[in-house]
């Protein structure tokens, strides 16, 4: 994704933290930090490259069913126009995406980084797992993890439910989306309107 989009995404979190901080008691401090606040981007990429090299060596030893499961997950999560690639090219893209994802989950890239496990920290998470952190869930109407999706309100049985669409789901329904202005979060570029899926 373009760096400008990543910067905008990060800035929205800073704005959200500043907004919410106005309503917290004096003994509560909210802070938004990124891993690259702990170590350099160059070091992060080096650690990931080492992890990916290790995982590629181990890939063939995984059961075929597990390989396909991981590739399918990458297909759901990768922001990619699938019409522009052959099946072989898509599989290669999904494989590379799987390696990056698995390097994050399964390798020791975070050594020396207290990004979610400080003794005085309560991590907030949006994953469907019960292993660590305060679970805020992704969305009442979706199993898509929030960082790979497009947020909408979906009308179901006369109610509007928060939902998160994968990139391919978004492409399928974008003609049905209607933007409604929202004034709750003034000054937030991405929260100035809410897409409604009717």
N, C-alpha and C positions, 0 to 999 in steps of 0.2 A: 504494500500500500504506500502511496506517496507520503513522504515525511510531513508535508503540510497537513494531511488528514490526521496523522498520528498526533501531531502537536495540538491540533484543534481538539481532538478527543481528550488528550491529557488536560488541556486547559479547562474543559467543561467540568472535570472532576475538581480542579482547584476552585472554580467558581461555586460548585455545589457544596464543597466543604466550608467555604467562607460563609455561604448563605445559611447552612444548617448551624454553624458555630454560634450564630446570633441567638439561638434559642436553647443553647445548652447551659447547664449550671457552670459556675466558675471553676469547679474542680474537674471538668471534662474537657480534654483537648483533642480535637480531631486534626488529623494530618494525612495528607495524600502523598505517598512517596512511591518512587519507581526503583526497580533494581538498579538502574543505571545511576541512581543517586548514591549507591553504595560502591559500585565498581564501574570502570569505564566501559563504554560500548565495545571498544576493541577487545577488552578482556572477556566480556560476555560472549561475543562471537567466537573467540578462540576456544572457550570452554564448550560451546555448543558444537563447534566443528569437531573437537576431540570426541565428544559424546556421540555424534552422528557417525563418525568413523567406526567407533566401537559397535554401535547398533547395526550398521550395515554388515559387519562380519557375523553378527549373531542372527541375522534375518532368516537365512535359509534353515536354521535349526528350529525355527518356530513351526508349530503345526499349521498346515494350509488354512484351516478354519480360522485360526487366530490372525494370520496374515490378512485374510479377506475381511475380517471384522475391522481391523485397524485401517485398511484402505477405504472401506465403506464409510467409516467415521470421518476420514479426511475428505471424502467426497461431499459429505454433508456440511463440513465446516469451512471448506476452502472457498474464498470469494473468487470465482472463476467463471467465465463464459464458456460453458462446455461445448457450445456449437462450433467453436473455432479450432478444435483439436480432434485428432483421430483417437480411437479407443486406446491404441498403444501409447500415444502422447499423454492422454488423460491419466492412464495408469502410472506413467512415469511422474507426472505432476503430483498425483495422490501419494506415491511412494516417497517423494522428497518431502512433502508436507507431513507425512507420517513420521519420517525420521526427525524432523524438527520438533514435532509434538512429543514424540517418545523421548527425545533428548531432554526435554523439559521435565517429563514425568519420571523417567527411570534412571537418569545418570546423575552424577554428583557435581553438576555444574555450579550449584549454589554454595559450595564450601566457603566458609568465612563470611557469608552474607546473612545478616539477621533480618531477612525480608519478611518473615511471617512467624517467627518462633521466638522472639525476644521474651524474656521472663515477664516483663511488665506490659506485654502487648496482647490484645485480644483481636486476632485476625477475623475479618468478615469475609465470608466466602459465598460464592454463587454456584457451587458444584453439588451434584447429587452424590454426596459421600458423607459418612458420619465420622470420619477419622480425626478432623481437627477444625477448630474455628467456629464462629457463630454463623449458622447457616441461614441466609436470607432468601434462599431459593432463587431460581432464575425468573420464572414467570408463572402465574396461576394457570395459564392456558398453553404452555409450551415446555418441551423438554430441551429446547435449544439453549446452549450456554450463551449468556448475554453478550459476550464480546465478539461473537461471530454472526450475530443476527441483526435484524432490522426491527425496531420496536414499533408496535401498532396497538391500537385498541380495536378489538374485534367484537362485532355485535353478534351475540348468541342468546337466543331465547329472550329478547328484550333487554338484555344487560350488555354492558361494555366491559370486556375482560382484557387486561394487559396480555399481549401475546408477543412472541419473538419469532420472526420468520427467518429461515435460512436464505441465503442468496438466491437459490433456485426457486424457493417458494415466493420470494419477493418478485422475481421476474414473472412468475405465473399470474400474480394478482395485482401488479402495480397499476393496471388500468382501472381497477376497482377501488383504489385508495382515494380518499378525499381528505385533504389537509384542513384541520380546524384550528383557528388561532387559539393560543393559550397564554394567559397573562399572569399565571402563578409565578413563573420564574422569569421575571423581567431581566433583560440583559443577556440571557442565555440563547445563543444562536440556534442550537439544536433543539431547545425546549420551547421556542416561541410558537411552535405549531405542533399539533399531534395528528399523525396519520390515522384515519379511521378506515377499517375494513368492514364494509357493509355486506 
